[in-house]
Amino acid sequence: MSDPSIRPATSDDWAAIWPIFGDIVAAGETYAYPENLASDDARALWLEPPPGHAVVLEEHGEVLGTAKMGPNRPGRGSHVGTASFMVSPSARGRGVGRRLGEHVVAWHRQHGYTAIQFNAVVETNTAAVALWRSLGFEVIGTVPRAFDSRAHGLVGLQVMHLDLRS
């Protein structure tokens, strides 16, 4: 990537995020969001108010990917973070996911989280599983047949965890 930057997402970015979101959800391989989700409803899920935080990765003004992050649970569970990621199909294989993943880990550390937990990584999403493992995440369990993949049928959802205390 020649000139990528990661910055906080704004409501003005939704016009660039929405096609990425829509394409990924429609593919039926990685997210359990409803396929008929309206743009405004999707925006409310992705661009959460604080303590949620969303970012975009752009290159030469083009949004190539986005991530959202924040506490996994409220109250007594808020010391553990979580995140979700979407990369434009046209930008896959260019390091966008890795850059966003590294940013998310650093953001959680900077904000005092003790760990990051991904609640639902589809086990057949091997590129994501490999990326998260390379960033230090471990699979701590799999919920069998919890995701209905368009291509593979019922597959497991993995819970992945990264301890940030070290």
C-alpha positions as CSV (number, residue, x, y, z in Angstrom):
1,M,0.0,0.0,0.0
2,S,1.5,3.3,-1.0
3,D,-0.2,5.9,1.1
4,P,-2.8,4.4,3.5
5,S,-4.1,6.2,6.5
6,I,-6.4,5.2,9.3
7,R,-8.6,7.8,10.8
8,P,-11.9,8.0,12.8
9,A,-14.9,7.4,10.7
10,T,-17.5,10.1,10.4
11,S,-21.1,10.0,9.3
12,D,-19.9,11.5,6.0
13,D,-17.9,8.3,5.5
14,W,-21.1,6.1,5.5
15,A,-21.6,6.6,1.7
16,A,-18.2,4.8,1.2
17,I,-18.7,2.2,4.0
18,W,-22.2,1.2,3.1
19,P,-21.3,-0.6,-0.3
20,I,-18.5,-2.5,1.5
21,F,-20.9,-3.4,4.3
22,G,-23.7,-4.4,1.9
23,D,-21.4,-6.6,-0.3
24,I,-20.0,-8.4,2.7
25,V,-23.3,-9.1,4.3
26,A,-24.9,-10.2,1.0
27,A,-22.1,-12.7,0.4
28,G,-23.3,-14.6,3.5
29,E,-19.9,-15.9,4.6
30,T,-18.8,-13.7,7.6
31,Y,-21.5,-11.7,9.3
32,A,-24.9,-12.7,10.8
33,Y,-26.4,-9.3,10.0
34,P,-29.8,-9.5,8.3
35,E,-29.4,-9.4,4.5
36,N,-32.2,-6.9,4.1
37,L,-30.8,-4.4,6.6
38,A,-31.5,-0.9,5.6
39,S,-28.6,1.6,5.3
40,D,-29.7,3.6,8.3
41,D,-30.0,0.5,10.5
42,A,-26.6,-0.7,9.3
43,R,-25.1,2.7,10.0
44,A,-26.5,2.6,13.6
45,L,-24.8,-0.8,14.1
46,W,-21.4,0.2,12.6
47,L,-21.0,3.8,13.7
48,E,-21.8,3.3,17.4
49,P,-21.7,6.2,19.8
50,P,-18.9,6.3,22.4
51,P,-17.5,4.3,23.9
52,G,-17.7,2.6,20.5
53,H,-15.3,3.9,17.9
54,A,-15.1,3.3,14.2
55,V,-12.3,4.0,11.8
56,V,-11.7,3.8,8.0
57,L,-8.5,3.0,6.2
58,E,-8.2,5.0,3.1
59,E,-5.7,5.4,0.3
60,H,-5.7,8.4,-2.0
61,G,-9.1,9.3,-0.6
62,E,-10.7,5.9,-1.3
63,V,-12.1,3.9,1.7
64,L,-10.6,0.4,1.4
65,G,-11.7,-0.9,4.8
66,T,-13.3,-0.1,8.1
67,A,-13.3,-1.4,11.7
68,K,-15.4,-0.7,14.7
69,M,-14.3,-1.3,18.3
70,G,-15.1,-0.8,21.9
71,P,-16.2,-2.7,25.0
72,N,-17.4,-6.3,24.4
73,R,-19.9,-5.9,27.2
74,P,-21.1,-3.0,29.4
75,G,-20.5,-2.5,33.1
76,R,-18.4,-5.2,34.7
77,G,-17.4,-6.6,31.3
78,S,-16.3,-3.4,29.8
79,H,-12.5,-4.0,30.5
80,V,-12.6,-6.5,27.6
81,G,-12.8,-5.0,24.1
82,T,-14.1,-6.3,20.8
83,A,-14.0,-5.3,17.2
84,S,-15.4,-6.0,13.7
85,F,-13.7,-5.5,10.4
86,M,-14.8,-5.1,6.8
87,V,-12.4,-4.8,3.8
88,S,-13.6,-3.8,0.3
89,P,-13.5,-6.9,-2.0
90,S,-11.3,-4.9,-4.4
91,A,-8.7,-4.3,-1.6
92,R,-8.3,-7.8,-0.3
93,G,-4.8,-9.2,-0.2
94,R,-3.3,-5.8,0.1
95,G,-2.7,-5.7,3.9
96,V,-5.8,-3.7,4.7
97,G,-7.1,-6.2,7.3
98,R,-3.7,-6.5,8.9
99,R,-3.3,-2.7,9.2
100,L,-6.8,-2.4,10.7
101,G,-6.1,-5.3,13.1
102,E,-2.9,-3.7,14.3
103,H,-4.7,-0.4,14.8
104,V,-7.5,-2.0,16.8
105,V,-5.0,-3.8,19.1
106,A,-3.1,-0.6,19.7
107,W,-6.3,1.4,20.3
108,H,-7.5,-1.1,22.9
109,R,-4.1,-1.0,24.7
110,Q,-4.1,2.8,24.6
111,H,-7.6,2.8,26.1
112,G,-6.7,0.5,29.0
113,Y,-8.5,-2.7,27.9
114,T,-7.1,-5.9,29.4
115,A,-8.1,-8.1,26.5
116,I,-9.9,-8.3,23.2
117,Q,-12.5,-10.9,22.5
118,F,-14.0,-11.7,19.1
119,N,-17.3,-13.4,19.7
120,A,-18.1,-14.8,16.3
121,V,-15.3,-15.5,13.8
122,V,-16.7,-17.9,11.2
123,E,-14.4,-20.9,11.1
124,T,-14.5,-21.1,7.3
125,N,-13.2,-17.5,7.1
126,T,-9.7,-18.9,7.1
127,A,-8.0,-15.7,6.0
128,A,-9.4,-13.9,9.1
129,V,-8.6,-16.7,11.5
130,A,-5.0,-16.8,10.2
131,L,-4.7,-13.0,10.5
132,W,-6.0,-12.9,14.0
133,R,-3.7,-15.8,15.0
134,S,-0.7,-14.0,13.5
135,L,-1.6,-11.0,15.7
136,G,-1.6,-13.2,18.8
137,F,-5.3,-14.2,19.2
138,E,-6.1,-17.7,20.3
139,V,-9.3,-19.7,19.6
140,I,-10.7,-20.4,23.0
141,G,-13.8,-22.2,21.8
142,T,-16.0,-23.0,18.9
143,V,-19.8,-22.9,18.9
144,P,-20.7,-25.8,16.5
145,R,-23.0,-25.1,13.6
146,A,-23.8,-21.6,14.9
147,F,-23.4,-19.8,11.5
148,D,-25.4,-20.6,8.3
149,S,-22.7,-20.0,5.6
150,R,-24.1,-19.5,2.1
151,A,-21.3,-21.7,0.6
152,H,-20.7,-24.2,3.4
153,G,-24.0,-24.6,5.3
154,L,-23.9,-24.8,9.1
155,V,-20.4,-24.1,10.4
156,G,-18.9,-23.1,13.7
157,L,-18.3,-19.7,15.2
158,Q,-15.0,-19.3,16.9
159,V,-14.4,-17.2,20.0
160,M,-11.0,-15.6,19.8
161,H,-9.1,-13.9,22.6
162,L,-6.0,-11.7,23.0
163,D,-4.6,-10.9,26.4
164,L,-3.3,-7.4,26.4
165,R,-1.8,-7.4,29.9
166,S,1.6,-8.5,28.7
